[in-house]
Amino acid sequence: MVDEKSGVNTKYKDRLFNFIFGSEENRDWTLSLYNAVNGSNYKDASVIKFNTLDDVLFMGMKNDTSFLISWVLNVYEHQSTYNRNMPLRMLQYLSDLYSGYIEQNRLNKYSSKLIKLPVPKLVVFYNGEQDTDDEVILHLSDAFDKDLRSEADVEVRVRMLNINHGHNKKIMEACRPLYEYSWFIEEVRKCRKECDLNTAVETALKAMDDSFIIKEFMVKNRSEVKGMLDTEYNEAEVMELFKEEAREEGREEGRKEGRKEGREEERANTLREKKRADTAEKRAERAEKMLREMGVRI
């Protein structure tokens, strides 16, 4: 189903990355991804216990993929945009996941006895088109006032891995399904320069080598694959439209300010840049809110 006002496909609210790595059907691939990210060597996929947040039970909060392995709570998110607010979002996810863990295990957080909690491992898999390093560590404290950061009583550390084709080769070699997913996304992007998304997906599927582990799954679920990518691309386009509007408004405001200030060119430039940034941020927030109200995952 496509929302007539936005053009965003709201039927497929999941992301392709999560569809591949976050389902019971593909738990072997999830284990392979976990091993690659952590340098471990687990063999039995039955050790995985999925506990991804249900947006019905948790008031609209839904993360991409979370699962337990032994005493490790893994929270995995896929992002096609560079989002520096991921530590804050992960903190919110983690809070709800721990609440669910306590309830499911009938633990008493008001007891004087210390509750043993699984260790959180927070990872973002990034495959946006903005160039980034193979690995970036995001901190919640980056959002705090610089003069007060040392006084903060809480910190959240998020590991962001660039999974665009050609990046993080060691991890890609250790997790073949991730390498294949990365190759597929890159192939779709190349094809989209000359054709529509539907044709690009079909072309990429045909070009996929028969040795690819995920090929059968992707071909069998080609309709879902197209729907999810359609949603992801539309999300990005909606956000870009809002950002472009904000940039244009900022430019116009800057021109007016420049005319008004006249000789104070340096001061006018500073004001223009600040207004541009403030307006773009407000537009992005409005776009994100709009997408949430439409039920689209972001």
C-alpha positions as CSV (number, residue, x, y, z in Angstrom):
1,M,0.0,0.0,0.0
2,V,1.4,3.5,-1.0
3,D,0.4,6.6,1.0
4,E,-1.2,8.9,-1.5
5,K,0.1,12.1,0.2
6,S,3.7,11.0,0.5
7,G,4.2,8.3,-2.0
8,V,5.8,6.1,0.7
9,N,5.1,2.5,0.6
10,T,3.7,1.7,4.0
11,K,3.1,-2.0,3.6
12,Y,6.6,-3.1,4.1
13,K,7.7,-1.4,7.3
14,D,10.7,-3.6,7.9
15,R,14.1,-3.1,6.4
16,L,15.8,-5.5,4.0
17,F,18.8,-5.9,6.3
18,N,16.5,-7.0,9.2
19,F,14.5,-9.2,6.9
20,I,17.7,-11.1,6.1
21,F,19.4,-11.1,9.5
22,G,16.6,-10.8,12.0
23,S,14.3,-13.7,11.4
24,E,14.0,-17.2,12.8
25,E,14.3,-18.6,9.3
26,N,17.8,-17.2,8.9
27,R,19.2,-17.6,12.4
28,D,22.4,-19.2,10.9
29,W,23.0,-15.9,9.1
30,T,22.4,-14.0,12.3
31,L,25.0,-16.2,14.1
32,S,27.5,-15.7,11.3
33,L,27.0,-11.9,11.6
34,Y,27.4,-12.1,15.3
35,N,30.6,-14.1,15.0
36,A,32.0,-11.7,12.4
37,V,31.3,-8.6,14.4
38,N,32.6,-10.1,17.7
39,G,35.4,-12.3,16.5
40,S,33.7,-15.3,18.1
41,N,33.2,-18.8,16.8
42,Y,29.8,-20.1,17.8
43,K,28.5,-23.0,15.8
44,D,25.0,-23.8,17.1
45,A,22.5,-21.2,15.9
46,S,20.0,-22.5,18.6
47,V,21.9,-20.4,21.1
48,I,20.3,-17.3,19.7
49,K,17.1,-16.1,21.4
50,F,15.5,-13.2,19.5
51,N,13.8,-10.5,21.6
52,T,13.3,-7.7,19.1
53,L,10.9,-5.1,20.5
54,D,7.3,-5.4,19.4
55,D,5.9,-2.0,18.5
56,V,2.4,-3.1,19.7
57,L,3.7,-4.0,23.1
58,F,6.2,-1.2,23.5
59,M,4.1,1.9,22.5
60,G,5.6,2.4,19.0
61,M,9.2,1.6,20.0
62,K,10.6,-1.0,17.6
63,N,14.2,-1.7,16.9
64,D,15.6,-3.6,14.0
65,T,17.0,-6.8,15.5
66,S,17.9,-7.8,19.1
67,F,18.8,-11.2,20.4
68,L,20.5,-12.9,23.3
69,I,23.5,-15.1,23.2
70,S,24.5,-16.4,26.6
71,W,24.8,-13.3,28.7
72,V,25.2,-10.8,25.8
73,L,22.3,-8.7,24.7
74,N,22.9,-7.7,21.0
75,V,21.0,-4.7,19.7
76,Y,21.5,-4.3,15.9
77,E,20.2,-1.4,13.8
78,H,20.5,-0.7,10.1
79,Q,20.8,2.9,9.0
80,S,21.0,4.3,5.4
81,T,21.7,7.8,6.9
82,Y,24.4,8.9,9.2
83,N,22.5,9.4,12.4
84,R,24.5,10.8,15.3
85,N,21.5,10.4,17.6
86,M,21.8,6.6,17.6
87,P,23.2,6.4,21.2
88,L,20.0,8.1,22.4
89,R,17.8,5.8,20.4
90,M,19.7,2.8,21.5
91,L,19.4,3.9,25.1
92,Q,15.6,3.9,24.7
93,Y,15.6,0.5,23.0
94,L,17.8,-0.9,25.7
95,S,15.6,0.4,28.5
96,D,12.6,-1.4,27.0
97,L,14.5,-4.5,26.3
98,Y,15.7,-4.7,29.9
99,S,12.1,-4.1,31.1
100,G,11.0,-7.0,29.0
101,Y,13.8,-9.2,30.2
102,I,13.0,-8.5,33.8
103,E,9.3,-9.2,33.3
104,Q,9.8,-12.4,31.3
105,N,12.2,-13.8,33.9
106,R,10.0,-12.6,36.8
107,L,12.8,-10.6,38.4
108,N,12.3,-8.2,41.2
109,K,14.2,-4.9,40.6
110,Y,13.1,-3.7,44.0
111,S,14.8,-6.5,45.8
112,S,18.1,-5.9,47.7
113,K,19.6,-8.8,45.7
114,L,21.5,-7.7,42.7
115,I,19.8,-8.7,39.4
116,K,22.2,-10.1,36.8
117,L,21.7,-8.5,33.4
118,P,23.0,-9.5,30.0
119,V,25.8,-7.2,28.7
120,P,24.6,-4.9,25.9
121,K,26.4,-4.8,22.6
122,L,25.0,-1.9,20.5
123,V,25.9,-2.0,16.8
124,V,24.7,0.1,13.8
125,F,25.2,-1.2,10.3
126,Y,25.5,1.8,8.0
127,N,25.2,1.6,4.2
128,G,24.3,5.2,3.3
129,E,26.0,7.1,0.5
130,Q,27.8,9.5,2.8
131,D,31.4,8.4,3.0
132,T,32.5,7.3,6.4
133,D,35.3,5.3,8.0
134,D,34.9,1.5,8.3
135,E,34.2,1.9,12.0
136,V,32.9,4.9,14.0
137,I,32.2,5.0,17.7
138,L,29.2,7.2,18.6
139,H,28.8,8.4,22.2
140,L,25.8,9.7,24.0
141,S,28.0,12.2,25.8
142,D,28.7,13.9,22.5
143,A,25.2,15.4,23.0
144,F,26.1,16.9,26.4
145,D,27.5,20.3,27.0
146,K,31.3,20.1,26.6
147,D,31.9,21.7,30.0
148,L,29.7,19.2,31.8
149,R,30.4,15.9,30.0
150,S,32.9,14.8,32.7
151,E,30.1,15.1,35.3
152,A,27.6,12.9,33.4
153,D,26.5,9.8,35.3
154,V,25.6,7.8,32.2
155,E,27.3,7.0,28.9
156,V,26.2,5.0,25.9
157,R,28.7,3.7,23.3
158,V,27.5,2.6,19.9
159,R,29.7,0.9,17.3
160,M,28.8,2.0,13.8
161,L,30.1,-0.3,11.0
162,N,30.2,0.8,7.4
163,I,28.8,-2.1,5.4
164,N,29.0,-0.5,2.0
165,H,30.6,-2.7,-0.6
166,G,34.4,-2.6,-0.3
167,H,34.4,-1.6,3.4
168,N,35.1,-3.7,6.5
169,K,36.6,-6.5,4.4
170,K,37.6,-8.6,7.4
171,I,34.0,-8.7,8.6
172,M,32.7,-9.3,5.1
173,E,35.0,-12.3,4.7
174,A,33.9,-13.7,8.0
175,C,30.2,-13.3,7.2
176,R,29.4,-14.3,3.7
177,P,25.6,-13.3,3.8
178,L,26.7,-9.8,4.8
179,Y,29.1,-9.6,1.9
180,E,26.3,-10.7,-0.5
181,Y,23.8,-8.2,1.0
182,S,26.4,-5.5,0.5
183,W,27.1,-6.5,-3.1
184,F,23.3,-6.6,-3.8
185,I,22.7,-3.1,-2.5
186,E,25.6,-1.8,-4.5
187,E,24.3,-3.5,-7.6
188,V,20.9,-2.0,-7.1
189,R,22.3,1.5,-6.7
190,K,24.3,1.1,-9.9
191,C,21.3,-0.1,-11.9
192,R,19.0,2.7,-10.5
193,K,21.1,5.3,-12.3
194,E,19.7,3.9,-15.6
195,C,16.3,2.4,-14.6
196,D,13.5,2.3,-12.0
197,L,13.9,0.5,-8.7
198,N,11.8,-2.5,-9.7
199,T,13.9,-3.2,-12.8
200,A,17.1,-2.5,-10.8
201,V,16.2,-5.2,-8.2
202,E,15.3,-7.7,-10.9
203,T,18.6,-6.9,-12.7
204,A,20.6,-7.3,-9.5
205,L,18.9,-10.6,-8.7
206,K,19.7,-12.0,-12.1
207,A,23.3,-10.9,-11.8
208,M,23.7,-12.5,-8.4
209,D,25.9,-15.5,-8.6
210,D,24.3,-18.9,-8.0
211,S,26.8,-19.6,-5.3
212,F,25.4,-16.7,-3.2
213,I,23.9,-18.1,0.1
214,I,21.1,-15.5,0.2
215,K,20.1,-15.8,-3.5
216,E,17.3,-18.4,-3.0
217,F,15.8,-16.5,-0.1
218,M,16.0,-13.2,-2.1
219,V,14.4,-14.6,-5.2
220,K,11.7,-16.4,-3.3
221,N,10.8,-13.2,-1.5
222,R,11.4,-10.8,-4.4
223,S,8.1,-9.0,-3.8
224,E,9.1,-8.2,-0.1
225,V,12.6,-7.3,-1.2
226,K,11.2,-4.7,-3.7
227,G,8.7,-3.4,-1.2
228,M,11.3,-2.9,1.5
229,L,13.8,-1.2,-0.7
230,D,11.0,1.0,-2.2
231,T,10.1,2.1,1.4
232,E,13.8,2.8,2.2
233,Y,14.4,4.8,-0.9
234,N,11.2,6.8,-0.5
235,E,12.1,7.6,3.1
236,A,15.4,8.9,1.9
237,E,13.8,11.0,-0.8
238,V,11.2,12.5,1.6
239,M,14.0,13.4,4.0
240,E,16.1,14.9,1.2
241,L,13.1,17.0,0.0
242,F,12.7,18.5,3.5
243,K,16.4,19.2,3.7
244,E,16.5,20.9,0.3
245,E,13.5,23.1,1.3
246,A,15.4,24.0,4.4
247,R,18.5,24.8,2.5
248,E,16.6,27.0,0.1
249,E,14.8,28.8,2.9
250,G,18.2,29.3,4.6
251,R,19.6,30.7,1.4
252,E,16.7,33.1,1.0
253,E,16.9,34.2,4.6
254,G,20.6,34.6,4.2
255,R,20.2,36.9,1.2
256,K,17.7,39.0,3.1
257,E,20.0,39.2,6.0
258,G,22.9,40.1,3.8
259,R,21.1,42.9,2.2
260,K,20.0,44.2,5.6
261,E,23.4,44.0,7.2
262,G,25.2,45.4,4.2
263,R,28.8,46.0,5.3
264,E,28.7,43.5,8.1
265,E,29.3,40.7,5.7
266,E,31.2,38.4,8.1
267,R,28.5,38.7,10.7
268,A,25.8,38.1,8.1
269,N,27.5,35.0,6.9
270,T,27.7,33.6,10.4
271,L,24.0,34.3,10.9
272,R,23.1,32.7,7.6
273,E,24.9,29.5,8.4
274,K,23.3,29.3,11.8
275,K,19.8,29.9,10.4
276,R,20.5,27.3,7.7
277,A,21.5,24.7,10.2
278,D,18.7,25.4,12.6
279,T,16.1,25.4,9.8
280,A,17.4,22.2,8.3
281,E,17.4,20.5,11.7
282,K,13.8,21.5,12.3
283,R,12.8,20.3,8.8
284,A,14.4,17.0,9.4
285,E,12.6,16.6,12.7
286,R,9.3,17.4,11.1
287,A,10.0,14.9,8.3
288,E,10.9,12.2,10.9
289,K,7.7,12.9,12.8
290,M,5.7,12.7,9.6
291,L,7.2,9.4,8.7
292,R,6.5,8.0,12.1
293,E,2.9,9.1,11.9
294,M,2.6,7.3,8.6
295,G,3.8,4.1,10.3
296,V,7.1,4.1,8.4
297,R,10.2,2.8,10.2
298,I,13.1,5.2,10.4
